[in-house]
Amino acid sequence: MAQQHPRKRRLLAAATLAVAAVALAACSGGANASDTEPTSGKGRTLTLWHYESADGAMGKAWDQAIKTFEKETGAKVRFEAKGFEQIRSTASQVLNSDQAPDILEYNKGNATAGLLASQGLLANLDDAVKKYGWDKKLAPSLQTTAKYDENGIMGSGDWYGVPNYGEFVTVYYNKKMFQDAGLEVPKTYDDFVKVMDAFVAKGVTPLAEAGAEYPLGQLWYQLALSKADRKFVNDYQLYKKPVDWKGEAISYATDTLKEYEQKGYISKDVAGMKAEDAGTAFIAGKYPMFVSGSWWYGRFVNEIKGYDWGIFPFPGSTLSLGSSGNLWVVPENSKNKDLAEKFIDVTMSPQIQAVIGNNGGVPVAADASDITDAKSKELISAFTDITKQDGLSFYPDWPTPTFYDTLVAQFQNLVNGTSTPAQVQKSLGDEYESYVSTLK
């Protein structure tokens, strides 16, 4: 077993991420796979886990990467599809055993990849970064979630993962449902409310949502961001100063989320719905809007057939959820670290980055001239607009290792009526402040 690093966790040392246009412009340098010595994989098998949809941008890209990798190395890939929740909830136990894969996709941030790094469960990738030149391909801001110090704090230290796409949260909308209702894309938050009221009046629930997983918590954070500024983000995510859990931004978000349930803006069954339920319901044309991440974009491109759709920024907010994408990480117990590193390099190649960009993803090391799909350009343009105004604000569950589960449970209680907004905020604030107190 690898030597255990200290598990004490300090402050989140993340810089604001600015990706799209910068990443596309900064990616021309760096070593290509052909510039390094070939990795022999003949007679060997690489075990790989990821949780991307086969029809999504990253799923398509990783599928092509597997084919390219096998051709270039002579190795075979044993791919095992895993759910996001499955990997998130079992990673520490699995990676600390002989059942660990050779490479897997994992969530970035202190509470996830940083925690595994601090436990000695992830392999240090510094030598691979130098060998393949990934630091030349990734804009400095993108390297924030790839590096962790000995206590698992991101933004400095050694490389323990490699991101190869960006992501952000936006509003998806069904153009046909809007047109049939005589409605236009809202420009202000008041317009957004009027649109939701108009749909409710027609017996239509406006927002696809899910309370059993991340979407409802992300909507809550987006509502808070609409009343917040960069100082709030720094306090919440970077622990610059104490967070006021009874303050305007958080109180507004919690109260408004409850109002959404009371006014019929979200389903009465939302507490039991998972992200997949919300996404597939939007695909089926059952809801006119869905506030969620760019990770759905490629799948929507492929699966929505009966109507036209588009995106617009959450009205009335200059701040948006977002960051670099998830990471490729190599377990310390990997039996094929060299093959794992080679696979990462394949995913960073112009060929695979173009697959991401032309199928609804946000590539980080693509040649801009390789992005030819009009729908993909729409997505990348929206991301660029956010980064230009310093809008990326990370995610609500990042501050503590267990905050994701707490957010899900508390917002289920909120929409079910078993907890009041004040009680929810107290529970969230108690956990947050309890964790922060251990960092002093």
N, C-alpha and C positions, 0 to 999 in steps of 0.2 A: 504493500500500500504506500502511496506517496506520502511524504512528510506533510503533516497538517500545518497550515499557516494560522496565525491568530484570527479568531473569529469576531473580535470586537470590530464594530462597524462605526465609521465616523460620518462626517458630513458629506452630502452628495456634491461632488466637485465637477458637475457637468457644465460645459460651456453651451451656449445656445447653438443649436444646429442650423446650418444654412447649407442646403444641399443642391437642389436641382440644377440650376444653370451653372453654378460653380463647379459641381461635380462633372457635368458634361464637358465643361471647358477645360477642366484640369486633368482629364483622364488620358490625354494623348501620350504622356510620358510613362515610364516604368517598363520593367522587363516583361516580355511575353513568355508564354510557356516554352516556345521554341528557343528562347535565349538561355535557358537553363539546361542542365544535364537531364536527359530523359530518365523517368522513373520506371524501372522494370516491375511489372506486375504479373508476369506470366506465372500461371499456376496459383495465384493468390486471389483472395476474395475480400472486398471492402464492404463492411456492413454499414448501411446508411439509414438514418431515420430523418424524416421531416413530416410536417403536418400541412403542407400546402395542397389545395385542391388540384386535381389532375387537369382541370380545365382553366385554372387561373394562370396568370402571367408567370409566377414563380414556379408553379407546378410544371408548366410547359418547358420553362427554362431548365429546371433540374432534370427533367426527362431527357432533354437534348444533351445536357451536360454528362449524364450517365453514358449515353451512347458515344459521345466524343472521348470521354475518359477511357472507356473500355477499348476503343480503337487505338488510342495513343499509348496506352500502357500495357495492353494485353491482359489486364486484370479483369475480373468479373465483379459486378456490384450486386449485393443482396440488399435490395431496398425493402424496408419495412415501414408502411404508412402508419403514423401514430396521430392521435388527436392532440390538439393544443393542450387541453386539460390533462390528458394522460401523461404527457411529457412533463408539464409544469408540476404536477403533484407527486411524481415518482422519481424525478431526476436524481435527487441526492442519493436515494437508496440504490437505484439501478446503476448509477455511475460508480458507486462504491463497491461494486460486485464484479464478478467475472462475466456478467451478462451485458456489460456496457458495449454499445456499438463502437465502430471506429470513428464515426463522425455523425453529428446530428445538428439540426437546426434548433436554436434555443433563444428564448427571449432575452433582450438586452436590459442592462440596468443593474443597480446595486442589489436589489432584492432577488435577482435571478442569476444572471451570469456572474455577477460580482460575488454573490454568496457561494456559488460553486467554486469559483477561483480561490476564494478565501479558505475553503475547505480542502484545497489541494486536489480537487477532482478534475480540473481542466489542465490540459497540457499548455505550457508556455510556447507561444508561436513566434517569438522574437527572431529566431534564426530563419524560420520560413518567410517571415516578412522581408528580411534582407535578401534571401535567395530569390524570391519571386518579384520583389519590388512593389508589394501591395501598398506600402506607404506612399509611393509615388502616384499610384492610381487613385487613392482615396483623398479627397479634400480634407484638410486638417479638422474641420468641424465634424466630419464623419468618423474620425478616429476616436472621438470621445467615448463612444459606447464599446469600443474594441479593447481599450486599455483599462487595467485595474491594478491598484496597488496591493500590497500584501494583506490589507484588511478588506479587500473587495470593493474599494471605492473607485468609481469610474472617472476617467478623464486624465489619468496619469499612471505611471507604472509600466507593466509589461503587457504585451499583446496576448489576449486569451480568446479572441474571437475576431471574425472578419464579417462586416456587413457588406452586402452587395446590392442593396436597393434601399430606397427611401419610402416613407409612408406619412400619411396625414389623414385627418378626419374631415369629411365634407358632407354636404347634403345631396343625396341622389333623389331625382324626381322623375315621375312617369309623365312624359309630355302629353300623352293621349288623355290621361285622367285630368290633367290641368286644362287642356283644350276643351274637353267635353264639359267641364264645369265653368268654362269661361274665365279661367284664372290665369294670371301671369306670374312669372317668377318674382318672389318678394325681394325688394331692395332694402327694406328696413325691417326691424323686428316687429314693429306694429303691423306691417304688411304680412309678415309671417303668421302672426296670430290671426289676422283676418282670413288668410288662406285656410288655416286649420279650422276656424269657425265655419267657414263656407262648406268644407267637406263634412264636418259633423252635422251640419244642417241637412245635408243630403244623405245622411246615414252611413257615411264612410269614415272609418278611423284613419286620421291623417298620417300617423307615423308608425312604421314598422319598428318594433322595439323588442328587447329581450332582457328580462330581469334575472334569469338564471345564470347568465354569463356577463361578459364585459360591456355590452352596448348601453345598458341603462346607466351604469356608472360613468361612462364616457359622455353621455348626454348631460348628466349632472355637472360634470367638470366643464363642459362647454358652456353651460348656462352660467357657471361661476366666472369663467373667463370673459364672458360678455360684460361683466360688471367689474372687471379687474384690469390690472396693468402689469407691466413686467416686474414691478416690485413684488406684487402678490405671487407671481410665479417663482421668483427667487426665494421668497420666504417659504413657500409651500414645498418647493422641490429642492432648494439648496440650503434651507434652514438658516437663511441670513438673519432673520428676526422671527420672533414668535408669531404663529398664525392665529388670527382671531377667529375662533370657531363660532362666534356669534356675530361676526362682522357682516357687512353688506353683501359681499360676493357669495360667501357660503350660505348665508341665510336666504338670500334671493334664490340661489340654485335649488336648495332643498324645498323651500316653499313652492317654487314654480314647478318642480318635478311632481309634487303632490297635486298641484292644480291640473297638471297635464292628465293625471289619472282621473281626477274628479270631473273634468270637462270632456272626457272622452277623446283626448288627443292621442292617447295610447290605449291599447287593448286592456280590458279588465283581467285578461288572462296573462298579462305580461310577466308576472312573477315566475311563472313556470316555463316560459319560453326561452330557448337557447338561441345563440347567435345564428346558427344554421336555420332555425325556424323563421327568424325574422328575415334573413336574407332570401330564403327560398320563397317566402310569402311575397316579398317585393318582386322577385323574378316572375312569379305567377300573376302579377298585376293586381294583388289584393289590397295594396297600400300605395298611396300616391307619393310618399316620401320615406326616406330611410337615412338617418344620421349615422354614418359609420365610416369605416376606413377605406383607403385606397386599395387595400388588399382584396376588396370585392370587385374592383373595376374590371379586371380581365375576365373574371367569371361572368359578370353581367354582359360583357361584350359577346361572349360565346353562347350564353344560355337565354338571354332575353330575345325572343323572336317576334312576339306579337305586338310590340309597340316600340316607339322611340323613347329614349331617355337621355338625361343629361345630369349635370352637377351644378351646384352653386354654393358659394361660401355661406356658412351660418350667418344669417343677417344680424347686423348690429354688433359684430365682434371683429376686432383686428387680431385677436389671439386664437389660435387653433391647436388642437391636439396634434402631435406629430413628432417625428424623430427620424433617425436612421432606421432601417429595417432590422429584423432579427439577425442573429449571428450564426455563422457556421462555427461550431466549437469542436475541439478534438478531446475526448476524454483522456485523462492520464492513463487509464487502463486500456486504451486502444492498442491493439496488437499490430496495427498497420498505420502508424503515424505518418510515414512518408507518403503513402498512398492518399491518406486523408488530406494532407497538405496539397498534393497534386490536384485532387478533386476541387479544392477551394480555388486553386489557380485557374482551373478550367471554367468555373463559374464567373471568374473575373475577366475572361477573355472577351474581346469585342463581339465575337459570334454569339455568345450566350447573353451578354448584356443587351444586344440588339433584340433577342427573343423576348427578354423582359420588357423592353421599351415598346415593342410593336404589338404586345399583347395585353396592354393595360397596366403595366408596372412602371415604377420610377427607377430607372437604372442609375448606378452611381459611377460607372466607369465605361460608359458607352461613347461611341463616336456619334455626335449629333446628326451627322449626315446619314447614319444607319436607321434613324427613326423616321419611318415613312408613313406609318399609319396615322390617319387624321384623328381618330378617337384617342389614340395614345398621346398625340401632341396636345390635345385638350387637357388631359390629366397632368402632364408635365408642366404645361403653362399655368394651371391652377396652383400647382405646388410652388412654382417659381414666384408667383404673386405673394404667397404666404411668406416665403423666405426673404423676399425683398423688404417686407415690412417687419422683419424680426418677429414673426408670428408663431413659430413653433414653440409649444409649451409643454412638451412631454405628455405623460399620462397620469391619471389620478392615483393609480395604485403603486407608483414608484417609491414613495417615501419610506415604507417599512416592508419587511419581508413577508408579512401576513396581511397587508392592507387589501390586497385583491379580494380575498375571501370575506373580509370584513365589509368592504364596500358592497359586494354582491348581497350578503345577508341583510345588511341594514337597509338597502334600497328595496329589497323584497318586503321587509317589514313595513317600509314606508308606504308602498303601493297597496299592500294588503290591509293596511289600517291597524296593524298590531303595534306600531310605534308612531309617535308624532314627529314632525320635523325637528322639534327641539330635542327629543330623545335620540333621534338618529345622529344629530350633530354632536351631542354629548358623547355618544358611543364612539364616533369617529375621532373626535377630539381627544378623548381619553387614551385611545390606543396610540394615536399620533404622538401626543405629548409624552406618554410613557416611554415610547421608543426613543424620542429625542433626548429624554433625560439620561438615557444610558450612554449618550455620545459625549456628554460633558465631562 
